[in-house]
Amino acid sequence: MKNVRFDALQSVRGLAALVVVLRHVLACYPLSSHSATIIVFFLFNSPAAVTLFFVLSGFVLTHSLVGQDFSAETVLTFWTRRVFRILPALIVVTLLSALFTRTPLANWPVAGSDPSMEALLPYHMPLSPGLLAKCLASVSSALVPQNWTVAVELIAAAFFPFLWASSRNESRLFLPVVLLALALSICAPAGGKGLPFIYGFSFVVGIIAYRGWQNTNVILTSAGVLLAAVGMSLPTTLLTEPETLGAVFNSPKLAIPETICAGFLLFGLARNGTIAGLLSNRALLWLGDISFSLYLVHFLVIAIAGRLLSPLLPAFSMPVREGMVFCLTLLIALPLSHLLYEKVERPANRLGHRLSSLFQSQRRIS
């Protein structure tokens, strides 16, 4: 079971990252039609995609721990590998973003866009050593706006081995853990400090989805998989307005139903049915490979693309502007993400595995 590959889930991760990129381009170049915006945001729902990332992390991290004992060695190995999986790419993208703000390109005008584009990596933005250090550690989103999601991943990683241990067959703690995670999500405080509590439930649902796949023979039909995907977009569509979504997208009333639908989606795709087969192709698997770097670097590339195209954009309608910026963003971001994956992510992962092997060696020696 340890060697099972979830190709469809890898592809879904890549598609979710692509949805986030498109959604942020649309936010920087908003449509004037309210109804068109609702339709586009339903089809390309970035808050639901982010929730899916967290549920998917819970699923695949549980799989990575299959067959291991709950021990200090296992916990230290997990933590080491997780840090080297996440932080190196973030550090590189953070430094690239800081460098961009010191280049003449950052001072180019941004025409034909939402005013928020002016605030995206502005020229010579104030950047003290302390603020840079916070950005490098994912504590601040000044240079990488989506850093809050990385911080949630790192905080979840600190607790995940214990969540995994509670879900094993011999443990009777998992139901209380699930209920506690749900209660913490519902009662989470407002603001950034509440985000780990809101989305902690997503990691727990990822564990549930994996245990369901592992311990049952239940198969979710293709219709069920599609309904789960649609269900992920319904909360923001029915309960919010696109123009004000940025202020409320991480509300528990949205994140919890998104999480539950994401759990069903991953459970269904893990069975390798018709839809999973369609998703398991080389191009989508490659997109899944580079998805983390693509997710991290896309705001920087949007800032670059918007400035490069600024002299041309005012002559076109907003949908054309969106298409132009999105295409140029992908033309830059996809090869850059591939480079980051090959030269930063993979070597860092290998280093993390080598360093974590020291804990195993110490145990054998002792």
N, C-alpha and C positions, 0 to 999 in steps of 0.2 A: 504493500500500500504506500510505503514511503516514496517509491519511484513513480507513482502515478503523476501524469502531467495534466494540468488543467489548461489546455491551450485556449479554450473559449474564454476563460476568465482572464487570461493574459491579453487577449484581443479586446475584451470589454474594457480593461484598464486603459488601453490605448485610445479606444473610441471615447471614453469618458474624458480623457485629457484633451482630445480634439474638441469635444463639446465645450469645455471650459475656455479654450482658446477662442473659439467662435463667439461664445457668449460675451467675452470681454471685449472683442472687437466691436460687437453690436452695442455694448455699453458706451464705448468711446465714440461711436458714430451712430447715435440712436435714430430709429425710424420716427417719423412724425405721426404715423397712423397708430393709434392706441390698439385697435383690433389686430393689426398686423404684428405689432410687438407681442401681444399675448400669444398669438399662434407660434411665432418664432421662439419665444421663450418656453413654450410648452414642448416644442420639438427639441430644443437645445437648452436643457435645464441644467445650468451649472451648479446650483446648490445641491440638486439631487445627485449630480455626478460626484461632488465632493463627499457627500454622505456615502455613496457607493465605494469610494476609495477606502473609507474607514472600515466599512463592513468587509470589503475584500481583504484588507489587512488582517482582520480577525480570522478570516477563513484560511488564508494561506499561511499565516504564522502558526495557527494550530496544526496545520499539516506538517510544517517544518519541525515541530516538536514531537511528532508521532514516534512512539517506540523508545522515548527517552524517560529516564527516571527524573523525578523532581528532586533536585539536589543543588547544592551551591555551585557545583561545576556547570550544571545545565543552565542555571540562571545567569552566571557570569559569561558563559559562552554566548547565550542569547543576547545579552546586553551589548557585548562587544561587537558582535556581527551587526546588530541593528544600528548602532552608532556609525559604523563604517559604511553601512548601506545608505544612510540618510545624509550625514553631515558633509562629506567631501564634495558632492555635487552642489549642495547648498552654498558652501564656502566659495566655490569657484564662480557660481552665478552671482553671488553677492559682490564679489570683487569686480566682476565684469560690469555689473550695474553701477558700482561706485566709480569705476573708470569712465564709463559712458558719461556720467554727469560732469566730468571734467574735460570733455571733448567739445570742440566747436559745434558739432552736430547737435548736441543737447540744447544749444542756444538758438537753433533754427525755429522759426515760427511754426505753430501748429494750426493750420487753417482748415476750415470745414469740418471741425470735430466738436464734440462736447467740451465745455470748459474744463472738465476734469482731466482732459489730456494735458493741459498746461501744468498740472500738478504731478504728472507721472514722470518721475526721474528728472526734475528740472535742472537747469544749468547751474552748476556750483551750489547745489543744495547744501545747507549746513550739515556737516558730517564730522562730529567729534570722534576721537578714538573710542570713547565709551559707547557712543551710538553705533559705531561700526562693529564693535565687539558684540553688542546686543543683536545686530543683524546677522552676524556670522553664527550666533548661537540660536537663531530663530526666535529670539525674544522680542525683537522689533521688526515691523513690516515696512520700515522706511524705504528700503532698497528692493525688497522682494515682497510686494503687497500680499501675496498668498502665504507668507511665512507663518501665519497663525495655524495653518493646517499642519505644517511641519512640526510646530511646537506641540500640537495635539498628538501627533504620531509619536514623538519622543516621550511625552508624558505617559501615553498609553503603553509604550514599550517598557517603562519602568515597572508597571503593574502587571503586564501581560502574562509573565510566567506563572503568577499566582492565580490569575483568572483561568489559564489553561489547566493548572493543577486541580482547580476546583471542579473542572468539567469532566475529569476522568471517571471511568465507570465505578471505581471503588469509592469515590467521593460522594458525600451527601450534601455538599455545600453549594452546589451549582444553582439550584432553584433560589435559595436565599440571595445568592450573588446576583442573579438575573433581576430579581425583584428590587434589590438595593440599587442596581445600576439604573433601572427604569425610574425609580423614585428620585434618584439624584438628577437624572435628566429632566424630569418634570419640574423639580424644585430648584434647578440651577440658578445661581444669581445672574443678573444681567451683566453685560459687558464681557470683555476678554477673559476675565477670570472664571467665568462660567462655562466657557467653551469645552474644556476637558470633561466636565460633568455631563454636558449635553450630549457630546459625541462618544463618551465612554460606553454608552449603551450600544452604539453601532458596532464596536469591537466585540461586545458580548454576543450580539446577534450573529456576527460572523462566526463565532465559535459554535453557536447553536446550529447554524446552517451546515457547518462542517460535520458536526456530530450527527446531524440528521442524514447527511450523505453517507457517513461512515457506518452507521448502525441500523439503517433501514434500507429497504428495497423500493421505496416509494419513488415514482417517476412523475415529474411535473410535465404535462403535455406542452406542446408548442404554444397552444392557446394560453395556457397558464403562464408560461414564460413571458409572452407578449403582454398579458394583463398585468404582470408584476412590473414590467418596464413602464407601462402606461401609468400604473399606480404611483410610481415614483415621482412623476411630474404633476399629478393631480393636486397635491397640497398647496404648492406655490401658485398654481393656476386658479384654484378655487378660493383661496384664502388671502391672497395678496394682490397688489397691483404692480406691474412691472416697473413703474416709475419710482416706487418706494421700496422695492424688494431688498435693496442693499442694506436697509436699516433693520430688517426683520428676518432675513433668510435663515439665520441660525436659531430661530425660535424653536423650542421643544415641540410646539404644535405642528411644525413642519418637519423637523428632523426625525421625530419618532415614527410617523407613518412612512416617511421616505426610507428609514432604516429597515422597517419590517418588510416593505416591498422589495428592497434591495436584497434582503436575506432570502426571500423566495426566488428572486431572479438568479442569484448565485447557486442556490441549491438546484434549481432546474437545469442550469447550464452545465453544472458539474457532472450530470448524467450522460453527457455526450449524445444528445438527441439531434434532431434535424437542424435546429437553429445553432446548436453548438458546432455541428459539422460545417455549417456555412461560415461561422466565425473563425474556424481553425484553418486559415490560409496564411501563406507566407507573409504577405504584405501587412496583414493585421497583426500577426505575431511580432513582426519587426516594429510596428507602431507601439505595441505593448512593451517591447524591450526598451524603447527610448522614451516611454511615457513620462517617467519621473523627471528626466531632464527637460522634456518638452513642457511639462507643467511648471517647472521652476523658471525657465528662461523666457516664457512667452510674453510676459509683460514688458521685459526689456526689448524684445524684438518688436512688439507693437509700438513702443515709443520710437524706435528707430524707423520702422516702416511709415508711421504717420508723418514724421519729419521729412523723410525722403520724398514722399508723395505730396507733401503740403502744397507745392506750387501748382499741382495739377487738380487736386480734389475739388476746389470750389466750382469748377466748371461742370461738375457732374451731379446727378441726383444722389441722395443719401444711399439708396440701395447699391448704386454703382460704386460709391466711395467705400462702402463696407466690403464689397467684393474685391476691390483693388487692394485695400489694406490687408484683408484676410489672405489673399493669394500671395502677396509679397511677404507677409508674416510667415506663411508656411514655407515659402522658397528659402527664407533665411533660417527659420527655426528648426525645420526638419533635419537638414544636414548638420547644423550646429548641435542639435540634441544627439544625433548619432555620434558626432565627435566626442561629446561629453560622456556618452555611454561607454564608448570604446576606450577612451583615454583617462577617464576619471572614475566612473562608476565601477566598471569591471575590475580594474586594478585595485581600487579601494576595497571592493568585496573580497578579493583574494587576500589582501593584507589582513582584513578583519578575520577571515577564516584561519590564517596562519597564526595570528596573535591569540585567537580563542583556543587554538590547539595547545597553548601553553598551560591552560587550566587542566586539560586532560592529562598532559604529561606530569604535572605536579601531583595529580591524584594517583597516577600509576606508581610514581616514585614513592609516595608516602604509603 
